[in-house]
């Protein structure tokens, strides 16, 4: 088994409203996880979304709005340790997501602060 790790690139800082990570292509991963971290005072929830028809061509991708192309579905992954008004981090394992792309969404209810973190995947090869 091999592992791949990539820094999360968010579409903006945490605040009121939705922000997203960049989409990750899942074709070689047997499993993956997100480990977001944040500072400041954000309060909100993370959700994991998947798509089988997202376009990865730069002509089809709007980095400021990753949901702009493709059909995205909330995977319903269980997330504990959502931001609750102070700095922190959480770990979100995703098992057997048989999708072509995956993305992490943060829906902010109040507060603000920068987001960071990592995506990691396990693959044979």
C-alpha positions in Angstrom: 0.0 0.0 0.0 1.1 3.5 -0.8 -0.2 6.8 0.5 -0.7 10.2 -1.1 -1.1 13.5 0.9 -2.1 16.9 -0.4 -2.7 20.2 1.4 -6.3 21.4 1.3 -6.9 24.5 -0.8 -10.1 26.3 0.4 -12.1 28.7 -1.8 -11.9 31.3 1.0 -11.6 31.7 4.8 -14.3 30.3 7.1 -17.1 32.7 7.7 -20.9 32.7 7.3 -21.7 30.7 4.1 -20.1 27.8 2.2 -16.5 27.2 1.2 -15.0 24.2 -0.5 -11.7 22.3 -1.0 -10.4 21.5 -4.4 -11.8 18.3 -5.9 -9.8 15.2 -5.5 -9.7 12.5 -8.2 -10.5 9.1 -6.5 -9.7 6.7 -9.3 -6.6 5.1 -7.6 -7.7 5.4 -4.0 -9.0 2.5 -1.9 -9.8 4.8 1.0 -9.2 8.4 1.9 -9.5 11.0 4.7 -9.7 14.7 5.3 -8.0 16.4 8.3 -9.1 20.0 8.3 -7.8 22.6 10.8 -8.9 26.1 11.6 -8.1 29.1 13.7 -10.2 32.1 14.8 -13.8 31.6 15.9 -15.6 29.7 13.1 -18.8 27.8 14.0 -20.2 25.4 11.3 -20.2 21.9 9.9 -18.2 19.9 7.4 -19.8 17.6 4.8 -18.2 15.3 2.2 -19.6 15.5 -1.4 -18.9 13.1 -4.3 -19.4 13.3 -8.1 -19.0 10.9 -11.0 -19.4 13.5 -13.7 -17.3 16.5 -12.5 -15.1 17.9 -15.3 -11.4 18.1 -14.5 -10.6 20.1 -17.6 -9.3 23.6 -16.7 -11.8 25.0 -19.2 -14.6 23.4 -17.2 -13.3 24.2 -13.7 -14.0 27.4 -11.8 -11.6 27.3 -8.8 -13.7 29.8 -7.0 -16.7 27.6 -7.2 -15.8 23.8 -7.5 -19.5 22.9 -7.5 -20.0 24.8 -10.7 -19.7 21.8 -13.0 -20.9 18.3 -12.4 -23.5 16.6 -10.2 -22.5 16.6 -6.5 -24.1 14.4 -3.8 -23.7 14.6 -0.1 -22.1 11.4 0.9 -23.5 11.5 4.4 -20.2 10.8 6.1 -20.2 11.1 9.9 -18.2 14.1 11.1 -17.4 14.7 14.7 -15.5 17.7 16.0 -17.0 20.4 13.8 -15.8 24.0 14.4 -17.5 25.4 17.5 -16.1 28.9 18.0 -12.4 28.2 18.7 -9.3 26.9 16.9 -9.1 23.2 16.3 -9.0 20.3 13.9 -10.8 17.1 13.1 -10.3 13.8 11.2 -12.9 12.6 8.6 -12.3 9.1 7.3 -14.1 8.1 4.1 -14.4 4.4 3.5 -15.3 2.7 0.2 -16.4 5.9 -1.6 -16.7 4.5 -5.1 -16.9 8.0 -6.7 -14.7 9.6 -9.3 -14.3 12.9 -7.4 -14.6 13.9 -3.8 -14.7 17.3 -2.1 -15.1 18.7 1.5 -17.5 21.5 2.1 -17.6 23.8 5.2 -20.9 25.5 5.9 -20.3 28.4 8.3 -23.0 29.6 10.6 -21.0 32.3 12.5 -17.5 33.5 13.4 -14.5 33.6 11.0 -11.0 32.3 10.6 -8.6 30.7 8.1 -8.9 27.0 7.2 -6.1 24.6 6.4 -5.5 20.8 6.6 -4.8 17.8 4.4 -6.3 15.2 2.2 -4.8 11.7 2.2 -5.5 8.6 0.2 -4.3 4.9 0.3 -3.7 3.0 -3.0 -2.1 0.0 -4.4 0.8 0.5 -6.7 
